[in-house]
Structures are given as C-alpha cells and as structure tokens.
Amino acid sequence: MAGSEAAPAVVDAGPIIHLDELGCLDLLEGLGELSIPQAVWEEVRRHRPQLRESSVPKRKLVDVPGNPSATLSALISSGQPDVTQAGPDRPASPFSLEAPGQGDC
C-alpha cells in the first residue's frame, strides 16, 4: 500500500500468538490500527502469558458486549478487515501462505 495509510483491522488470537512464537510481532506494524477484542486478548494471554499488550504494535483493545459475533461482524463490515483474509482489492496478507516472498521475518 505504498503511499497510502494501511486500513485498520480486526485481529484474532492466532496471528498474535504465532507471530510472538516466531519473534515476528513487528510484521504487524505494516497494518493499520489493530482492534483486538478483549476475549481475544485473554486467549492470547492464556497461550503467551509473558506477552505484554505494549508488545503488539498499533493495538486497541475493544470491548465486545452482548453478542460478540454480531459486534465483530459490524466491525468488519465497517471497513475493518480480518487481517488473515485477502480480497480482490487487497493483496494477500503477510500471514497467508500464498504471499510471495514471505519467509523468515
């Protein structure tokens, strides 16, 4: 996205957990602001108890009251894509196996 600001994204626990295991959380810096639901952060902390919130770049913890699925669907449909999904107007994410040139971080 050269010359333009990266879009905000809603992130699940998996990318955070596995990027931390690889020591590659800095790859998240290429994304826009990361909305992390509180329940997702709790899952991250269960799997990576040593990980501190400040280690995740551009993160914003969000409260998802009521029906989490409906709230997250609203976040995604409001222009905050799931960071693991590529689309016709978005290149493959750094977490996609199809992304060219992705190897060691």
N, C-alpha and C positions, 0 to 999 in steps of 0.2 A: 504494500500500500504506500508506495513511495510518494512523498509529497502530501499525503492526507493523514488525518488523525485516525488511529485504529478504533474500530467500533467497540463499544462496551460488550461484555459477555457474561453469561451466567455459567458458572463452573461447578462441576460435580467433584466428588472427593477423589475419584480415580486419578485424574491427571495430576492433582496436587501431591497425592501420596507417592505416585511412581516417579514423578519428576524429583521429588525430595529424595527418594531412594537412590536416584542416579546422580544427585548433586547438581541438578539442572533447573532449579526453580527460576533462574534468570531468563529462561526461554519465555516465561510468562510476560516479561517486560515488553515484548513485541505486540502484545494485545492491548486493547483499551482497558478501562476500569473493569475489574472483575467483581461481579456480585456473587457473594458466597452465602447461601442460606445458612442460618445458624445450625440447623440439623446436619448440614454437610460438613461444617467446620467441626462439629462434635465427632462425626465419623472420622475425619482426618486425624483428630487428636487421639482417638482410640487406637488407630493404626500407627501414628507417628507422634507419640506423646512428647517427644523432645522438640517438635516443630513449634515455633512461635509465630503468632499472627504477623508480626513485623517482617518475617522472612519471606512472605508472599507479596510480591510487588503489586502495586495498584489495586489492592483488595479493599472491598467494602462488605462487611458482614451485614446481611439483611435478615430481618425478622419475617417469617412467613407464617402469619396467623391463620387459623381456620383450616381451609382445605389447601394443603401445600401444592398439590398437583395443579389446581386452578390458578393459584397465585403464580407459580413458576411458569405456567403456560402464558399467563398475562405478561410476565416479564419478557419472555422470549418473543412473543408476538409484538411487543412494543419496540422491537428493534435490538434486543439484547440476545444475540445468537448463542447457542450452546457451543462452547469452544471446540468441541470434538467433531463438529459437523461442517463439512464443506458444502457449498451450494453453487448454483450456476454463476452467481456474481461474486463468489468468494473462492479463493484458492484453497487447496487442501491445507488443513491446519498443521502445525508442527507435530501434532500428536497422531496424525494419520500415517498409516504405513505406506500410502501411495505418494506421500510428499517427496518430490525429488530432492536429492542432496541431503537428506536427513540421516545422519549417522550419530557419531558421538556428539554430545553437546559441548 
